[in-house]
Amino acid sequence: MSDSQKHYHVVDLLKNRWSPRAMSGESLEHEELLTLFEAARWAPSSYNHQPWRFVYATRTMPEWEMFLNLMVPFNREWAQNAAVALLVLSHKIFEYNNTFSRTHSFDTGAATQNLALQGFAMDLVVHGIEGFDYDKARIECEVPDSYDIQAMFVVGKKGPVTVLPLELQKREIPSDRLKTEELIFKGKFGVKD
Ligand SMILES: Cc1cc2nc3c(=O)[nH]c(=O)nc-3n(C[C@H](O)[C@H](O)[C@H](O)COP(=O)(O)O)c2cc1C
């Protein structure tokens, strides 16, 4: 078997995680929500800067509708059944010397993936969202200029696929990926062998 056909064994959590959209509309326990943020907390970061911050709204909070209204209609349609929406922020400035952090986005991505993996392990739906109004989010959530808005995520209890419109029901399956060898180069960009 050539390398391009081979699948290397990685831990099940990494291989099995995916991003469903079907959620039940139930709330999470506060303990569950805090467990997700605790998972994010343990991510590595350059200089241990920990630049990730999360502004969240649960579906019982007054801000819930505001979060939903930030989303494009396509996302709002399925995300309305989530239990919580998170705005993922990263601090662009190192606090210890007030200089620009090159890796703030990278670090915050790692923290958010920790959160996603923890959520998946807890049998929750965790789904990233880029389709929302970033400028409006900054204003409405009062995000300071020294923080980038990276993405939104919604988290919820799993629901039956029938809560989704027909078109999305067909897409409610794990996605494929590029082949491993498409991601890696030897010594210089573009060099394969
Ligand atoms: C930062 C980020 C933004 C995303 N934005 C959206 C979005 O706006 N709408 C959507 O339906 N899915 C969105 N997704 C989900 C991706 O499409 C999904 O993660 C990708 O297709 C891989 O599928 P998987 O997570 O099921 O493995 C987003 C994911 C991430 C990480």
The ligand as an SDF file (V2000), in Angstrom:
LIG
                    3D

 31 33  0  0  0  0  0  0  0  0999 V2000
  -13.8210   28.8140   12.4590 C   0  0  0  0  0  0  0  0  0  0  0  0
  -14.9120   28.0010   11.8210 C   0  0  0  0  0  0  0  0  0  0  0  0
  -15.9520   28.6450   11.1720 C   0  0  0  0  0  0  0  0  0  0  0  0
  -17.0080   27.8960   10.6170 C   0  0  0  0  0  0  0  0  0  0  0  0
  -18.0650   28.5610   10.0600 N   0  0  0  0  0  0  0  0  0  0  0  0
  -19.1680   27.8500    9.7040 C   0  0  0  0  0  0  0  0  0  0  0  0
  -20.3670   28.5230    9.3200 C   0  0  0  0  0  0  0  0  0  0  0  0
  -20.4510   29.7500    9.2700 O   0  0  0  0  0  0  0  0  0  0  0  0
  -21.4470   27.7510    9.0210 N   0  0  0  0  0  0  0  0  0  0  0  0
  -21.4180   26.3950    9.0570 C   0  0  0  0  0  0  0  0  0  0  0  0
  -22.4420   25.7840    8.7920 O   0  0  0  0  0  0  0  0  0  0  0  0
  -20.2850   25.7120    9.4190 N   0  0  0  0  0  0  0  0  0  0  0  0
  -19.1700   26.4170    9.7470 C   0  0  0  0  0  0  0  0  0  0  0  0
  -18.0350   25.7640   10.1630 N   0  0  0  0  0  0  0  0  0  0  0  0
  -17.9770   24.3000   10.1810 C   0  0  0  0  0  0  0  0  0  0  0  0
  -17.0410   23.7720    9.1080 C   0  0  0  0  0  0  0  0  0  0  0  0
  -17.6660   23.8460    7.8580 O   0  0  0  0  0  0  0  0  0  0  0  0
  -16.6160   22.3350    9.4600 C   0  0  0  0  0  0  0  0  0  0  0  0
  -15.8600   22.3620   10.6480 O   0  0  0  0  0  0  0  0  0  0  0  0
  -15.7820   21.6990    8.3440 C   0  0  0  0  0  0  0  0  0  0  0  0
  -16.5760   21.4880    7.2020 O   0  0  0  0  0  0  0  0  0  0  0  0
  -15.1860   20.3800    8.7700 C   0  0  0  0  0  0  0  0  0  0  0  0
  -16.2090   19.5300    9.1920 O   0  0  0  0  0  0  0  0  0  0  0  0
  -16.2020   18.8210   10.6200 P   0  0  0  0  0  0  0  0  0  0  0  0
  -16.0190   19.9010   11.6700 O   0  0  0  0  0  0  0  0  0  0  0  0
  -17.5640   18.1530   10.7030 O   0  0  0  0  0  0  0  0  0  0  0  0
  -15.0750   17.8450   10.6390 O   0  0  0  0  0  0  0  0  0  0  0  0
  -16.9740   26.4870   10.6870 C   0  0  0  0  0  0  0  0  0  0  0  0
  -15.8910   25.8480   11.3310 C   0  0  0  0  0  0  0  0  0  0  0  0
  -14.8830   26.5890   11.8860 C   0  0  0  0  0  0  0  0  0  0  0  0
  -13.7550   25.8760   12.5950 C   0  0  0  0  0  0  0  0  0  0  0  0
  1  2  1  0
  2  3  1  0
  2 30  2  0
  3  4  2  0
  4  5  1  0
  4 28  1  0
  5  6  2  0
  6  7  1  0
  6 13  1  0
  7  8  2  0
  7  9  1  0
  9 10  1  0
 10 11  2  0
 10 12  1  0
 12 13  2  0
 13 14  1  0
 14 15  1  0
 14 28  1  0
 15 16  1  0
 16 17  1  0
 16 18  1  0
 18 19  1  0
 18 20  1  0
 20 21  1  0
 20 22  1  0
 22 23  1  0
 23 24  1  0
 24 25  2  0
 24 26  1  0
 24 27  1  0
 28 29  2  0
 29 30  1  0
 30 31  1  0
M  END
$$$$
